[in-house]
Amino acid sequence: MSLNWNLEPPPPSEIADRDIRLTGSHLSGKRVALLITGSIAAYRMPDLIRDFRREGADVVVYVTEGGLRYVAKEALEWCSQNPVIDHFTADAEHLSDSTPFDVFVVAPASYNTLNKAALGIADSVVSAAIAAALGRMERQGVPILFAPTMHGTMHNSILTRSLKTLREMGATLIPPLQTHGKNNLSSLDLIVAATIRSLNQSPLSGKSLLITGGPTPVPIDNIRRITTRFTGALSIQIAREAWMRGVKVELILGKGSQPAPEYLNAKKATTYTDYKNIVHESLTKKAVDWGIFTAAVADFQPETFIEGKISSKVKHLNLKLLPTVKLIDEVRKKFPALKMITFKYEENISHDELLAIANKRFSKKGGSQLIVANRREEFKPDGTQVAWLLDPAQEPQMYVGKEAIANAILDRIETGL
């Protein structure tokens, strides 16, 4: 962005001052109780509130006196658009009987609050709300999540015992970012995703998916590689959505892909050979219910790999490229029980030709259960992806945008379950 601002005011917006633009609907119609305790990380809570609201949530904030040392009550009310609860009244707000919550999130969860919760101490509006939330969790299944944060010297056996107690009771513990000797607050993205996951009622919950994405480069020498422009963005979207539906996700990304959220624990494949080996190893080690193969797998590789670096002074460089092994064919043969979703991308062909090419995969022995087909000519002018989901049992369906494509794939798997 240039520093040469023309001093013009911003264009008008249809969004009111305290409103936010939705980025999803996972928490639409859900009431989230955010319980803030006395940790410096409380200053990040206005952003978390707005992230919850971007998913459609109605957020009500409870905060301790210590928490208000680090974040202003007015900021919390401005972001949540609800009154902040920081003391008891005759309405018994800690019980939330008249307007029950769908989920309770304690963030940041301080050393003091975690130990009090495990011991059943309820001496503030927040600790009393936690006590009531734990009761709702035990009797009604209402989830409660804790996002711990404190200095590493305070992570002693007392805290460990309290964390174990809360986990054994059924609470979800969101792992902190452990850096520089501290348990720092986890990413806000993880807190939101974990909250969505805790509320999920998907039939996919507990199932296992192997998802691949991104380019799979083939090396020419120690410096140069042949690769593609694909970034793995769709595979990351599928993996993230699947994780929020309670799925056990294994994501394999080729070198050159976009970074995936840390909680997905993506495996990195630096070359086509690495990619092939990781896929085979993953499928051999444990049973997988579905394989979703979005990776832009290399179709060709040099006949000979050249050690070192080819001199840039060479006037003409002739490379002989040979076809690579078709990994999905290997997987079909070696793992016949695996249900597969494969992708077909083409350019410079018609829509009917695209569907005809993709449909041929259904005729192969042990072929794909679903196929996602797309061609560059059908993408939107701004580059938005358009794809067709092919299923032998019904007519092809069109989906626009990576989020819609990812949800359609997972919805179709759920229907099959």
Buried (B, 14 or more C-beta within 10 A) or exposed (E): EEEEEEEEEEEEEEEEEEEBEEEBEBBEEBBBBBBBBBBBBBBBBBEBBBBBBBBBBBBBBBBBEBBBEBBEBEBBBBBBBBEBBBEEEEEEBBBBEEEEBBBBBBBBBBBBBBBBBBEEBBEBBBBBBBBBBBEBBEEEEBBBBBBBBBEBEEBEEBBEEBBEBBEEEEBBBBEBBEEEEBBBBBBBBBBBBBBBBBBBEBEBEEBBBBBBBBBBBBBBBEEBBBBBEBBBBBBBBBBBBBBBBBBBBBBBBBBBBEEBBEBBEBBBBBBBBBBBEBBBEBBEEEEBBBBBBBBBBBBBBBEEEBEEEBEEEEEEEEBEBEEBEEBBEEBBEEBEEBBBBBBBBBEEEEEEEBBEBBBEBBEEEEBBBBBBBBBEEBBEEEEEBBBBBBBEEEEBEEBBBBBBBBBBBBBBBEEEE
